[in-house]
Amino acid sequence: MYSVAVDPEGRVVSGSRDRTIKVWDIEMGRYLDIFGNESDISCMALSQDHRHLVCGDSQGHVWIFEGVR
């Protein structure tokens, strides 16, 4: 795992060298949603309004997801 973002409500999103972005349910210990990418996810941040997730990959691309829950 390369990056993790946590919002004030406890939502956790991880990015990894396996080229995935996962949205986690920490209480249940499993991921709720998974997104694939063509390269490693090296960084990420959740917006303050909880509506957007911004990710950067190892090839220099920036990805913006809307409505990640």
Sequence and secondary structure as in RCSB ss.txt:
>XXXX:A:sequence
MYSVAVDPEGRVVSGSRDRTIKVWDIEMGRYLDIFGNESDISCMALSQDHRHLVCGDSQGHVWIFEGVR
>XXXX:A:secstr
  EEEE TT  EEEE TTSEEEEEETTTTEEEEEEE SS EEEEEE TTSSEEEEEETTS EEEEES  
